[in-house]
């Protein structure tokens, strides 16, 4: 299944706890869309979040975020795993 990296930019009030909660919500519903969110990274200072997911397409990955918590990514790109 394809891998996608999404990037959320300038999320106001970003905290580690808020990102963890959003990720938990993604994981609760991801199976409905055939998506598997693997990991996320964030920078509290810039309000940026990156999420790595397996999904049938980027629209499915976006749908999980939209339904789970409403924080839709600014961009989603297909990526290949490297070393």
Backbone atoms as SQL, in Angstrom:
CREATE TABLE atoms (id INTEGER PRIMARY KEY, chain TEXT, resi INTEGER, resn TEXT, atom TEXT, x REAL, y REAL, z REAL);
INSERT INTO atoms VALUES
  (1, 'A', 1, 'UNK', 'N', 0.862, -1.173, 0.000),
  (2, 'A', 1, 'UNK', 'CA', 0.000, 0.000, 0.000),
  (3, 'A', 1, 'UNK', 'C', 0.908, 1.236, 0.000),
  (4, 'A', 2, 'UNK', 'N', 0.515, 2.298, -0.688),
  (5, 'A', 2, 'UNK', 'CA', 1.338, 3.505, -0.741),
  (6, 'A', 2, 'UNK', 'C', 1.497, 4.162, 0.631),
  (7, 'A', 3, 'UNK', 'N', 2.639, 4.826, 0.806),
  (8, 'A', 3, 'UNK', 'CA', 2.923, 5.618, 2.008),
  (9, 'A', 3, 'UNK', 'C', 2.724, 7.091, 1.695),
  (10, 'A', 4, 'UNK', 'N', 2.165, 7.815, 2.649),
  (11, 'A', 4, 'UNK', 'CA', 1.952, 9.248, 2.486),
  (12, 'A', 4, 'UNK', 'C', 2.479, 9.990, 3.712),
  (13, 'A', 5, 'UNK', 'N', 3.107, 11.134, 3.461),
  (14, 'A', 5, 'UNK', 'CA', 3.536, 12.038, 4.520),
  (15, 'A', 5, 'UNK', 'C', 2.694, 13.294, 4.375),
  (16, 'A', 6, 'UNK', 'N', 2.041, 13.658, 5.469),
  (17, 'A', 6, 'UNK', 'CA', 1.298, 14.917, 5.402),
  (18, 'A', 6, 'UNK', 'C', 1.960, 15.958, 6.290),
  (19, 'A', 7, 'UNK', 'N', 1.682, 17.210, 5.995),
  (20, 'A', 7, 'UNK', 'CA', 2.312, 18.337, 6.680),
  (21, 'A', 7, 'UNK', 'C', 1.237, 19.353, 7.055),
  (22, 'A', 8, 'UNK', 'N', 1.104, 19.571, 8.343),
  (23, 'A', 8, 'UNK', 'CA', 0.192, 20.588, 8.875),
  (24, 'A', 8, 'UNK', 'C', 1.056, 21.776, 9.265),
  (25, 'A', 9, 'UNK', 'N', 0.728, 22.961, 8.783),
  (26, 'A', 9, 'UNK', 'CA', 1.549, 24.143, 9.038),
  (27, 'A', 9, 'UNK', 'C', 0.809, 25.140, 9.921),
  (28, 'A', 10, 'UNK', 'N', 1.528, 25.725, 10.857),
  (29, 'A', 10, 'UNK', 'CA', 0.992, 26.823, 11.657),
  (30, 'A', 10, 'UNK', 'C', -0.221, 26.469, 12.496),
  (31, 'A', 11, 'UNK', 'N', -0.200, 25.316, 13.161),
  (32, 'A', 11, 'UNK', 'CA', -1.315, 24.920, 14.018),
  (33, 'A', 11, 'UNK', 'C', -1.215, 25.719, 15.320),
  (34, 'A', 12, 'UNK', 'N', -2.177, 26.579, 15.567),
  (35, 'A', 12, 'UNK', 'CA', -2.142, 27.426, 16.757),
  (36, 'A', 12, 'UNK', 'C', -2.386, 26.617, 18.018),
  (37, 'A', 13, 'UNK', 'N', -1.653, 26.962, 19.088),
  (38, 'A', 13, 'UNK', 'CA', -1.837, 26.317, 20.373),
  (39, 'A', 13, 'UNK', 'C', -1.349, 24.875, 20.408),
  (40, 'A', 14, 'UNK', 'N', -0.439, 24.519, 19.525),
  (41, 'A', 14, 'UNK', 'CA', 0.048, 23.145, 19.431),
  (42, 'A', 14, 'UNK', 'C', 0.790, 22.737, 20.707),
  (43, 'A', 15, 'UNK', 'N', 0.421, 21.586, 21.232),
  (44, 'A', 15, 'UNK', 'CA', 1.115, 20.995, 22.378),
  (45, 'A', 15, 'UNK', 'C', 1.326, 19.519, 22.106),
  (46, 'A', 16, 'UNK', 'N', 2.254, 18.924, 22.828),
  (47, 'A', 16, 'UNK', 'CA', 2.502, 17.488, 22.682),
  (48, 'A', 16, 'UNK', 'C', 1.243, 16.696, 23.006),
  (49, 'A', 17, 'UNK', 'N', 0.528, 17.125, 24.027),
  (50, 'A', 17, 'UNK', 'CA', -0.688, 16.428, 24.430),
  (51, 'A', 17, 'UNK', 'C', -1.768, 16.503, 23.353),
  (52, 'A', 18, 'UNK', 'N', -1.916, 17.673, 22.745),
  (53, 'A', 18, 'UNK', 'CA', -2.931, 17.845, 21.702),
  (54, 'A', 18, 'UNK', 'C', -2.614, 16.978, 20.478),
  (55, 'A', 19, 'UNK', 'N', -1.332, 16.892, 20.112),
  (56, 'A', 19, 'UNK', 'CA', -0.948, 16.068, 18.961),
  (57, 'A', 19, 'UNK', 'C', -1.186, 14.594, 19.272),
  (58, 'A', 20, 'UNK', 'N', -0.826, 14.166, 20.463),
  (59, 'A', 20, 'UNK', 'CA', -1.049, 12.770, 20.858),
  (60, 'A', 20, 'UNK', 'C', -2.532, 12.425, 20.839),
  (61, 'A', 21, 'UNK', 'N', -3.372, 13.341, 21.293),
  (62, 'A', 21, 'UNK', 'CA', -4.822, 13.105, 21.294),
  (63, 'A', 21, 'UNK', 'C', -5.372, 13.023, 19.869),
  (64, 'A', 22, 'UNK', 'N', -4.904, 13.912, 18.984),
  (65, 'A', 22, 'UNK', 'CA', -5.347, 13.868, 17.593),
  (66, 'A', 22, 'UNK', 'C', -4.925, 12.548, 16.947),
  (67, 'A', 23, 'UNK', 'N', -3.697, 12.102, 17.216),
  (68, 'A', 23, 'UNK', 'CA', -3.223, 10.834, 16.664),
  (69, 'A', 23, 'UNK', 'C', -4.075, 9.670, 17.193),
  (70, 'A', 24, 'UNK', 'N', -4.408, 9.693, 18.470),
  (71, 'A', 24, 'UNK', 'CA', -5.256, 8.663, 19.057),
  (72, 'A', 24, 'UNK', 'C', -6.614, 8.610, 18.349),
  (73, 'A', 25, 'UNK', 'N', -7.179, 9.798, 18.066),
  (74, 'A', 25, 'UNK', 'CA', -8.469, 9.858, 17.370),
  (75, 'A', 25, 'UNK', 'C', -8.361, 9.309, 15.943),
  (76, 'A', 26, 'UNK', 'N', -7.238, 9.621, 15.266),
  (77, 'A', 26, 'UNK', 'CA', -7.013, 9.055, 13.929),
  (78, 'A', 26, 'UNK', 'C', -7.041, 7.536, 13.985),
  (79, 'A', 27, 'UNK', 'N', -6.339, 6.982, 14.964),
  (80, 'A', 27, 'UNK', 'CA', -6.220, 5.537, 15.075),
  (81, 'A', 27, 'UNK', 'C', -7.558, 4.866, 15.401),
  (82, 'A', 28, 'UNK', 'N', -8.442, 5.583, 16.068),
  (83, 'A', 28, 'UNK', 'CA', -9.763, 5.027, 16.388),
  (84, 'A', 28, 'UNK', 'C', -10.607, 4.761, 15.144),
  (85, 'A', 29, 'UNK', 'N', -10.463, 5.597, 14.118),
  (86, 'A', 29, 'UNK', 'CA', -11.333, 5.470, 12.942),
  (87, 'A', 29, 'UNK', 'C', -10.616, 5.073, 11.658),
  (88, 'A', 30, 'UNK', 'N', -9.298, 4.961, 11.687),
  (89, 'A', 30, 'UNK', 'CA', -8.535, 4.742, 10.456),
  (90, 'A', 30, 'UNK', 'C', -8.965, 3.494, 9.679),
  (91, 'A', 31, 'UNK', 'N', -9.369, 2.444, 10.371),
  (92, 'A', 31, 'UNK', 'CA', -9.754, 1.205, 9.680),
  (93, 'A', 31, 'UNK', 'C', -10.960, 1.401, 8.767),
  (94, 'A', 32, 'UNK', 'N', -11.822, 2.335, 9.095),
  (95, 'A', 32, 'UNK', 'CA', -12.997, 2.609, 8.262),
  (96, 'A', 32, 'UNK', 'C', -12.607, 3.060, 6.857),
  (97, 'A', 33, 'UNK', 'N', -11.388, 3.616, 6.722),
  (98, 'A', 33, 'UNK', 'CA', -10.922, 4.162, 5.451),
  (99, 'A', 33, 'UNK', 'C', -9.779, 3.348, 4.850),
  (100, 'A', 34, 'UNK', 'N', -9.427, 2.232, 5.484),
  (101, 'A', 34, 'UNK', 'CA', -8.326, 1.422, 4.988),
  (102, 'A', 34, 'UNK', 'C', -6.979, 2.096, 5.155),
  (103, 'A', 35, 'UNK', 'N', -6.846, 2.917, 6.194),
  (104, 'A', 35, 'UNK', 'CA', -5.643, 3.711, 6.447),
  (105, 'A', 35, 'UNK', 'C', -4.968, 3.203, 7.711),
  (106, 'A', 36, 'UNK', 'N', -3.640, 3.315, 7.740),
  (107, 'A', 36, 'UNK', 'CA', -2.893, 3.002, 8.966),
  (108, 'A', 36, 'UNK', 'C', -1.888, 4.124, 9.218),
  (109, 'A', 37, 'UNK', 'N', -2.175, 4.946, 10.216),
  (110, 'A', 37, 'UNK', 'CA', -1.232, 5.984, 10.622),
  (111, 'A', 37, 'UNK', 'C', -0.144, 5.350, 11.467),
  (112, 'A', 38, 'UNK', 'N', 1.120, 5.565, 11.078),
  (113, 'A', 38, 'UNK', 'CA', 2.262, 4.937, 11.745),
  (114, 'A', 38, 'UNK', 'C', 2.890, 5.819, 12.815),
  (115, 'A', 39, 'UNK', 'N', 3.303, 6.999, 12.421),
  (116, 'A', 39, 'UNK', 'CA', 4.052, 7.886, 13.320),
  (117, 'A', 39, 'UNK', 'C', 3.709, 9.325, 13.008),
  (118, 'A', 40, 'UNK', 'N', 4.086, 10.170, 13.940),
  (119, 'A', 40, 'UNK', 'CA', 3.971, 11.606, 13.692),
  (120, 'A', 40, 'UNK', 'C', 5.166, 12.305, 14.322),
  (121, 'A', 41, 'UNK', 'N', 5.446, 13.498, 13.816),
  (122, 'A', 41, 'UNK', 'CA', 6.495, 14.352, 14.341),
  (123, 'A', 41, 'UNK', 'C', 5.882, 15.733, 14.468),
  (124, 'A', 42, 'UNK', 'N', 6.367, 16.522, 15.423),
  (125, 'A', 42, 'UNK', 'CA', 5.819, 17.861, 15.575),
  (126, 'A', 42, 'UNK', 'C', 6.866, 18.815, 16.107),
  (127, 'A', 43, 'UNK', 'N', 6.621, 20.098, 15.872),
  (128, 'A', 43, 'UNK', 'CA', 7.472, 21.169, 16.365),
  (129, 'A', 43, 'UNK', 'C', 6.553, 22.189, 17.029),
  (130, 'A', 44, 'UNK', 'N', 6.558, 22.206, 18.357),
  (131, 'A', 44, 'UNK', 'CA', 5.669, 23.125, 19.081),
  (132, 'A', 44, 'UNK', 'C', 5.967, 24.589, 18.761),
  (133, 'A', 45, 'UNK', 'N', 7.244, 24.913, 18.526),
  (134, 'A', 45, 'UNK', 'CA', 7.625, 26.310, 18.276),
  (135, 'A', 45, 'UNK', 'C', 7.041, 26.857, 16.976),
  (136, 'A', 46, 'UNK', 'N', 6.989, 26.020, 15.938),
  (137, 'A', 46, 'UNK', 'CA', 6.488, 26.486, 14.642),
  (138, 'A', 46, 'UNK', 'C', 5.042, 26.079, 14.382),
  (139, 'A', 47, 'UNK', 'N', 4.498, 25.204, 15.235),
  (140, 'A', 47, 'UNK', 'CA', 3.128, 24.737, 15.029),
  (141, 'A', 47, 'UNK', 'C', 2.993, 23.782, 13.861),
  (142, 'A', 48, 'UNK', 'N', 4.064, 23.022, 13.578),
  (143, 'A', 48, 'UNK', 'CA', 4.039, 22.103, 12.448),
  (144, 'A', 48, 'UNK', 'C', 3.939, 20.656, 12.923),
  (145, 'A', 49, 'UNK', 'N', 3.217, 19.862, 12.131),
  (146, 'A', 49, 'UNK', 'CA', 3.059, 18.430, 12.391),
  (147, 'A', 49, 'UNK', 'C', 3.246, 17.696, 11.064),
  (148, 'A', 50, 'UNK', 'N', 3.926, 16.539, 11.131),
  (149, 'A', 50, 'UNK', 'CA', 4.074, 15.647, 9.989),
  (150, 'A', 50, 'UNK', 'C', 3.554, 14.290, 10.401),
  (151, 'A', 51, 'UNK', 'N', 2.786, 13.651, 9.549),
  (152, 'A', 51, 'UNK', 'CA', 2.210, 12.340, 9.851),
  (153, 'A', 51, 'UNK', 'C', 2.550, 11.380, 8.717),
  (154, 'A', 52, 'UNK', 'N', 2.920, 10.153, 9.080),
  (155, 'A', 52, 'UNK', 'CA', 3.219, 9.115, 8.096),
  (156, 'A', 52, 'UNK', 'C', 2.125, 8.058, 8.155),
  (157, 'A', 53, 'UNK', 'N', 1.551, 7.764, 6.998),
  (158, 'A', 53, 'UNK', 'CA', 0.444, 6.805, 6.953),
  (159, 'A', 53, 'UNK', 'C', 0.518, 5.948, 5.703),
  (160, 'A', 54, 'UNK', 'N', 0.019, 4.731, 5.831),
  (161, 'A', 54, 'UNK', 'CA', -0.264, 3.887, 4.676),
  (162, 'A', 54, 'UNK', 'C', -1.724, 4.127, 4.348),
  (163, 'A', 55, 'UNK', 'N', -2.017, 4.327, 3.077),
  (164, 'A', 55, 'UNK', 'CA', -3.398, 4.587, 2.676),
  (165, 'A', 55, 'UNK', 'C', -3.585, 4.201, 1.216),
  (166, 'A', 56, 'UNK', 'N', -4.815, 3.863, 0.836),
  (167, 'A', 56, 'UNK', 'CA', -5.060, 3.540, -0.574),
  (168, 'A', 56, 'UNK', 'C', -4.806, 4.741, -1.482),
  (169, 'A', 57, 'UNK', 'N', -5.047, 5.950, -0.961),
  (170, 'A', 57, 'UNK', 'CA', -4.783, 7.190, -1.686),
  (171, 'A', 57, 'UNK', 'C', -4.770, 8.335, -0.671),
  (172, 'A', 58, 'UNK', 'N', -4.329, 9.510, -1.112),
  (173, 'A', 58, 'UNK', 'CA', -4.210, 10.626, -0.165),
  (174, 'A', 58, 'UNK', 'C', -5.571, 11.130, 0.296),
  (175, 'A', 59, 'UNK', 'N', -6.595, 10.937, -0.498),
  (176, 'A', 59, 'UNK', 'CA', -7.934, 11.352, -0.095),
  (177, 'A', 59, 'UNK', 'C', -8.416, 10.569, 1.123),
  (178, 'A', 60, 'UNK', 'N', -8.069, 9.284, 1.185),
  (179, 'A', 60, 'UNK', 'CA', -8.455, 8.466, 2.339),
  (180, 'A', 60, 'UNK', 'C', -7.741, 8.945, 3.595),
  (181, 'A', 61, 'UNK', 'N', -6.447, 9.253, 3.474),
  (182, 'A', 61, 'UNK', 'CA', -5.685, 9.764, 4.622),
  (183, 'A', 61, 'UNK', 'C', -6.278, 11.085, 5.108),
  (184, 'A', 62, 'UNK', 'N', -6.645, 11.952, 4.178),
  (185, 'A', 62, 'UNK', 'CA', -7.252, 13.234, 4.527),
  (186, 'A', 62, 'UNK', 'C', -8.607, 13.036, 5.207),
  (187, 'A', 63, 'UNK', 'N', -9.384, 12.079, 4.734),
  (188, 'A', 63, 'UNK', 'CA', -10.714, 11.830, 5.304),
  (189, 'A', 63, 'UNK', 'C', -10.621, 11.421, 6.774),
  (190, 'A', 64, 'UNK', 'N', -9.596, 10.633, 7.122),
  (191, 'A', 64, 'UNK', 'CA', -9.419, 10.236, 8.524),
  (192, 'A', 64, 'UNK', 'C', -9.196, 11.472, 9.388),
  (193, 'A', 65, 'UNK', 'N', -8.279, 12.338, 8.992),
  (194, 'A', 65, 'UNK', 'CA', -8.025, 13.571, 9.765),
  (195, 'A', 65, 'UNK', 'C', -9.284, 14.430, 9.877),
  (196, 'A', 66, 'UNK', 'N', -9.986, 14.576, 8.761),
  (197, 'A', 66, 'UNK', 'CA', -11.173, 15.431, 8.755),
  (198, 'A', 66, 'UNK', 'C', -12.225, 14.921, 9.742),
  (199, 'A', 67, 'UNK', 'N', -12.491, 13.626, 9.701),
  (200, 'A', 67, 'UNK', 'CA', -13.516, 13.072, 10.575),
  (201, 'A', 67, 'UNK', 'C', -13.046, 12.982, 12.036),
  (202, 'A', 68, 'UNK', 'N', -11.798, 12.622, 12.248),
  (203, 'A', 68, 'UNK', 'CA', -11.298, 12.381, 13.608),
  (204, 'A', 68, 'UNK', 'C', -11.183, 13.647, 14.434),
  (205, 'A', 69, 'UNK', 'N', -10.687, 14.736, 13.814),
  (206, 'A', 69, 'UNK', 'CA', -10.435, 15.948, 14.611),
  (207, 'A', 69, 'UNK', 'C', -10.492, 17.248, 13.820),
  (208, 'A', 70, 'UNK', 'N', -10.617, 17.168, 12.512),
  (209, 'A', 70, 'UNK', 'CA', -10.763, 18.369, 11.703),
  (210, 'A', 70, 'UNK', 'C', -9.470, 19.057, 11.320),
  (211, 'A', 71, 'UNK', 'N', -8.316, 18.554, 11.746),
  (212, 'A', 71, 'UNK', 'CA', -7.032, 19.165, 11.392),
  (213, 'A', 71, 'UNK', 'C', -6.537, 18.586, 10.073),
  (214, 'A', 72, 'UNK', 'N', -7.039, 19.122, 8.985),
  (215, 'A', 72, 'UNK', 'CA', -6.674, 18.639, 7.659),
  (216, 'A', 72, 'UNK', 'C', -5.295, 19.191, 7.297),
  (217, 'A', 73, 'UNK', 'N', -4.464, 18.361, 6.702),
  (218, 'A', 73, 'UNK', 'CA', -3.098, 18.745, 6.341),
  (219, 'A', 73, 'UNK', 'C', -3.089, 19.800, 5.238),
  (220, 'A', 74, 'UNK', 'N', -2.048, 20.622, 5.260),
  (221, 'A', 74, 'UNK', 'CA', -1.850, 21.616, 4.200),
  (222, 'A', 74, 'UNK', 'C', -1.361, 20.957, 2.921),
  (223, 'A', 75, 'UNK', 'N', -0.605, 19.868, 3.070),
  (224, 'A', 75, 'UNK', 'CA', -0.172, 19.111, 1.897),
  (225, 'A', 75, 'UNK', 'C', 0.020, 17.653, 2.282),
  (226, 'A', 76, 'UNK', 'N', -0.209, 16.785, 1.299),
  (227, 'A', 76, 'UNK', 'CA', -0.013, 15.343, 1.471),
  (228, 'A', 76, 'UNK', 'C', 0.735, 14.859, 0.236),
  (229, 'A', 77, 'UNK', 'N', 1.875, 14.183, 0.457),
  (230, 'A', 77, 'UNK', 'CA', 2.654, 13.683, -0.666),
  (231, 'A', 77, 'UNK', 'C', 2.935, 12.193, -0.492),
  (232, 'A', 78, 'UNK', 'N', 2.957, 11.480, -1.605),
  (233, 'A', 78, 'UNK', 'CA', 3.327, 10.079, -1.572),
  (234, 'A', 78, 'UNK', 'C', 4.837, 9.981, -1.418),
  (235, 'A', 79, 'UNK', 'N', 5.304, 9.074, -0.550),
  (236, 'A', 79, 'UNK', 'CA', 6.726, 8.912, -0.296),
  (237, 'A', 79, 'UNK', 'C', 7.100, 7.434, -0.396),
  (238, 'A', 80, 'UNK', 'N', 8.384, 7.181, -0.587),
  (239, 'A', 80, 'UNK', 'CA', 8.945, 5.822, -0.590),
  (240, 'A', 80, 'UNK', 'C', 9.891, 5.729, 0.595),
  (241, 'A', 81, 'UNK', 'N', 9.874, 4.582, 1.258),
  (242, 'A', 81, 'UNK', 'CA', 10.743, 4.392, 2.421),
  (243, 'A', 81, 'UNK', 'C', 12.187, 4.206, 1.970),
  (244, 'A', 82, 'UNK', 'N', 13.101, 4.866, 2.684),
  (245, 'A', 82, 'UNK', 'CA', 14.528, 4.720, 2.426),
  (246, 'A', 82, 'UNK', 'C', 15.212, 4.108, 3.631),
  (247, 'A', 83, 'UNK', 'N', 16.517, 4.210, 3.673),
  (248, 'A', 83, 'UNK', 'CA', 17.265, 3.606, 4.786),
  (249, 'A', 83, 'UNK', 'C', 17.331, 4.490, 6.014);
